[in-house]
Amino acid sequence: MLIILIVVAVLIVALLITCIKIVPQAETMVIERLGSYLCTWGNGLHVKLPFIDRVRAHISLKEQVADFPPQPVITKDNVTMSIDSVIFYKVMDPQLYCYGVENPIMAIENLTATTLRNILGDMDLDTTLVSRDTINTQMRAILDEATDAWGIKVNRVEVKNITPPRQIQEAMEKQMKAEREKREAVLLAEGQKQSAITIAEGNKQAQILSAEAEKQKAILYAEAEKQKAILEAQGEAEAIRNVQQATADGIRMIREAGADQAVLTLQSFEALKEVSRGQATKLIIPSDMQGIAGLAASLKEVVSEDSNPVPPAAQ
């Protein structure tokens, strides 16, 4: 009996242990009682009744990713492409997730394929290749609305690859190569144009600087010549003023010394003597000389003295 009691106690403890459930964070458990939905357990410690309650599903509340295989899609211009997509979703209502649809992931995959065909059926090939964001936005809106009844919220839809047929790819590659060569030719021509403009600007600037230098040189030369002429004129004027000043000083000194008319006449003769020694062929005779005869005698004496110079001893 003791052994039987021990065995029963162990079975009871084991049964109780199986009835104790601990739900981790960001997870839930859907509980059924006698086959009907009872409740949804959140994180924490829970106990269910043995043989009556059971865990229907263990569901994660974290955002999940569903990567679907490529789907064949025909565009508006009858080009068949292969497109694969990724769905980011999160379970918002565990009860609807368990009882809303038999296989939620398969249902989302089929819905994604259908949505892709509907959206791309209204686009041609070129539009499809450049409209990833538009496709993603439309798919997310359609899938999110359709999966509300399943307790699922679609947060994001991403089209990973859009693969056109091989012939289309080769044509696109040739077109892209032609576009690159065209851009290269345009850039090369633009570079040559800019280089020519830069060289022309440089030559123009050099010519301007050269002309400016020549202009400055001419201006400085003219200024120098002008300054030279001014200085020469000032020198000549100063010399004339000095001569006139000396003459005036001489006359003033003679007058201050009380020179009479005879002395002035003698000074006039001395001046004529100096003039006669020059190379001039004409002489201007003052009108106030004391007679033509006296002037002639004076000149004869001057000529005689020049022709027969007195020896130094006699002097």
C-alpha positions in Angstrom: 0.0 0.0 0.0 2.8 2.4 0.8 4.4 1.8 -2.5 1.0 2.4 -4.2 0.6 5.6 -2.3 4.0 6.8 -3.3 3.4 6.1 -6.9 0.0 7.9 -6.8 1.6 10.9 -5.1 4.4 11.1 -7.7 1.8 10.9 -10.5 -0.2 13.7 -8.9 2.9 15.9 -8.5 3.9 15.2 -12.1 0.4 16.0 -13.2 0.3 19.3 -11.2 3.7 20.2 -12.7 2.4 19.8 -16.2 -0.5 22.0 -15.3 1.7 24.9 -14.3 2.7 27.1 -17.2 5.1 30.0 -17.3 4.6 32.4 -20.2 7.7 34.4 -21.2 7.7 38.1 -22.1 6.4 39.0 -25.6 4.6 35.6 -25.9 1.0 34.4 -25.3 -0.8 31.1 -24.9 -4.3 30.5 -26.2 -6.2 28.2 -23.8 -9.1 25.9 -24.6 -11.4 24.2 -22.2 -13.2 21.2 -23.5 -12.4 22.2 -27.0 -13.7 25.8 -26.8 -11.7 29.0 -26.5 -11.3 29.9 -22.9 -8.7 32.8 -22.6 -5.3 34.1 -23.7 -2.5 34.0 -21.2 0.0 36.8 -21.1 3.5 36.6 -19.6 3.7 35.2 -16.0 2.7 32.0 -14.0 -0.5 30.2 -14.9 -2.2 27.0 -13.9 -4.6 25.0 -16.0 -7.0 22.3 -15.0 -5.8 18.8 -15.9 -7.6 16.9 -18.6 -10.0 19.8 -19.1 -7.9 22.7 -20.2 -5.2 22.6 -22.9 -2.9 25.0 -24.6 -4.2 25.6 -28.1 -1.3 27.7 -29.4 1.9 29.3 -28.2 2.2 32.6 -30.1 5.0 35.2 -30.3 4.0 38.8 -30.2 7.3 40.0 -31.6 7.5 41.3 -35.2 8.2 38.5 -37.5 9.6 38.2 -41.1 8.1 36.1 -43.9 10.4 35.7 -46.9 8.4 34.5 -49.9 9.9 32.8 -53.0 9.8 34.6 -56.4 6.4 34.9 -58.1 5.9 35.2 -61.9 4.2 38.5 -62.7 3.0 39.8 -66.1 3.3 43.5 -66.7 1.0 45.8 -68.7 3.2 45.4 -71.8 3.1 41.6 -71.5 6.6 41.1 -70.0 6.9 38.2 -67.6 9.0 39.1 -64.6 10.0 37.2 -61.4 9.5 39.2 -58.2 10.2 38.1 -54.6 9.1 40.0 -51.6 9.5 40.1 -47.8 6.7 40.8 -45.3 7.2 42.2 -41.8 4.2 41.4 -39.6 3.1 41.2 -36.0 0.3 39.2 -34.3 -2.0 41.7 -32.6 -4.9 39.3 -31.6 -3.9 35.7 -30.7 -7.4 34.5 -30.7 -8.1 35.6 -34.3 -4.6 34.3 -35.3 -5.6 30.9 -34.1 -9.2 30.8 -35.3 -9.3 33.3 -38.2 -7.5 31.2 -40.9 -6.1 27.7 -41.0 -2.5 28.6 -42.0 -1.9 32.4 -41.6 1.6 32.4 -43.3 0.4 30.5 -46.3 -2.6 32.8 -46.6 -0.4 35.9 -46.5 1.9 34.4 -49.2 -1.0 33.7 -51.5 -2.4 37.1 -50.9 0.9 38.7 -51.6 1.3 36.9 -54.9 -2.3 38.0 -55.9 -1.6 41.6 -54.9 1.6 41.7 -56.8 -0.1 40.5 -60.0 -2.9 43.1 -59.6 -0.5 46.0 -59.0 2.0 45.2 -61.7 -0.7 44.3 -64.2 -1.4 48.1 -64.4 2.3 49.0 -64.9 4.6 48.6 -67.9 8.2 47.3 -67.6 10.0 50.7 -67.2 7.5 51.9 -64.6 7.8 48.7 -62.6 11.6 49.0 -62.5 11.5 52.5 -61.0 8.4 52.2 -58.8 9.6 50.0 -55.9 8.4 52.4 -53.3 5.0 52.7 -54.9 4.6 48.9 -55.1 5.7 48.5 -51.5 3.2 51.1 -50.3 0.2 49.7 -52.2 1.0 46.1 -51.1 1.3 47.1 -47.5 -2.0 48.9 -47.5 -3.8 46.0 -49.2 -2.3 43.3 -47.1 -2.8 45.2 -43.8 -6.4 45.6 -44.5 -6.9 41.9 -45.5 -5.1 40.5 -42.5 -7.0 42.4 -39.9 -9.5 39.6 -39.8 -6.7 37.2 -39.0 -5.4 39.2 -36.0 -2.2 40.2 -38.0 -0.8 43.7 -38.7 1.5 44.1 -41.7 4.0 46.7 -40.8 6.2 46.7 -43.9 6.4 45.1 -47.3 9.6 45.1 -49.3 10.1 44.0 -52.9 13.6 42.4 -52.9 14.3 41.6 -56.5 12.6 42.3 -59.9 14.1 40.0 -62.5 13.0 40.5 -66.1 13.6 37.9 -68.8 17.2 37.3 -70.1 16.5 39.1 -73.4 15.1 42.1 -71.6 18.2 42.2 -69.3 20.6 42.1 -72.3 18.7 44.9 -74.0 18.7 46.9 -70.8 22.4 46.3 -70.3 23.1 47.5 -73.9 20.9 50.6 -73.2 22.7 51.4 -70.0 26.1 50.9 -71.7 25.0 53.3 -74.5 23.8 55.8 -71.8 27.1 55.6 -70.0 29.1 56.1 -73.2 26.9 59.1 -74.0 27.5 60.6 -70.6 31.2 59.9 -71.0 31.2 61.7 -74.4 29.2 64.6 -72.9 31.5 64.9 -70.0 34.6 64.7 -72.2 33.3 67.4 -74.5 32.3 69.6 -71.5 35.8 69.1 -70.1 37.4 70.1 -73.4 35.1 73.1 -73.6 36.0 74.2 -70.1 39.7 73.7 -70.9 39.5 75.8 -74.0 37.6 78.5 -72.1 40.2 78.5 -69.4 43.1 78.7 -71.9 41.4 81.6 -73.7 40.7 83.4 -70.5 44.3 82.9 -69.5 45.6 84.3 -72.8 43.2 87.2 -72.6 44.3 88.0 -69.1 48.0 87.8 -70.1 47.3 90.2 -73.0 45.5 92.5 -70.7 48.3 92.4 -68.2 50.9 93.0 -71.0 48.9 95.9 -72.4 48.6 97.3 -68.9 52.3 97.0 -68.3 53.1 98.8 -71.6 50.6 101.5 -70.7 52.2 101.9 -67.3 55.6 102.0 -68.9 54.6 104.7 -71.4 53.0 106.7 -68.6 56.1 106.5 -66.4 58.3 107.4 -69.4 56.1 110.4 -70.2 56.1 111.4 -66.5 59.9 111.2 -66.5 60.2 113.3 -69.6 57.8 115.8 -68.3 59.7 116.0 -65.0 63.0 116.3 -66.9 61.6 119.1 -69.0 60.2 120.8 -65.9 63.5 120.5 -64.1 65.4 121.8 -67.2 63.1 124.7 -67.5 63.4 125.4 -63.8 67.2 125.2 -64.2 67.2 127.6 -67.1 64.9 130.0 -65.3 67.0 129.8 -62.2 70.1 130.6 -64.3 68.4 133.5 -66.0 67.3 134.8 -62.6 70.9 134.4 -61.3 72.3 136.3 -64.2 69.7 139.0 -63.9 70.3 139.1 -60.2 74.1 139.4 -60.7 73.6 142.2 -63.2 71.2 144.0 -61.0 73.7 143.6 -58.1 76.5 144.9 -60.3 74.6 147.9 -61.3 73.5 148.5 -57.7 77.1 148.3 -56.5 78.3 150.7 -59.2 75.6 153.1 -58.3 76.5 152.8 -54.6 80.2 153.4 -55.4 79.2 156.7 -57.1 80.5 155.8 -60.6 80.2 158.8 -63.0 79.5 158.8 -66.7 83.1 158.1 -67.6 83.2 154.9 -65.6 80.0 153.7 -67.2 81.3 154.5 -70.6 84.5 152.6 -69.8 82.4 149.6 -68.8 80.5 149.8 -72.0 83.8 149.7 -73.9 84.8 146.6 -71.9 81.6 144.9 -72.8 82.2 145.7 -76.5 85.7 144.4 -76.2 84.3 141.0 -74.9 81.7 141.0 -77.7 84.4 141.6 -80.4 86.2 138.4 -79.2 83.2 136.3 -80.1 82.3 134.7 -83.4 79.4 137.0 -84.1 79.5 138.9 -87.5 77.2 141.6 -86.4 77.4 144.1 -83.5 74.6 146.1 -82.0 75.8 149.6 -81.0 74.0 151.4 -78.3 72.6 154.7 -79.3 74.0 156.6 -76.3 77.6 156.2 -77.2 79.6 159.4 -77.5 79.8 159.7 -81.2 80.6 157.3 -83.9 84.2 158.5 -84.1 84.8 157.7 -80.5 83.4 154.3 -81.0 85.6 153.7 -84.0 88.7 154.8 -82.1 87.8 152.6 -79.3 87.4 149.7 -81.6 90.7 150.4 -83.3 92.4 150.4 -80.0 90.8 147.1 -79.1 91.9 145.6 -82.4 95.4 146.9 -82.0 95.7 145.4 -78.6 94.5 142.1 -79.9 97.0 142.1 -82.8 100.0 143.3 -80.9 99.8 141.9 -77.4 102.1 143.6 -74.9 104.8 141.3 -73.6 104.5 140.4 -70.0 107.7 142.3 -69.0 106.4 145.5 -70.6 103.2 145.1 -68.8 
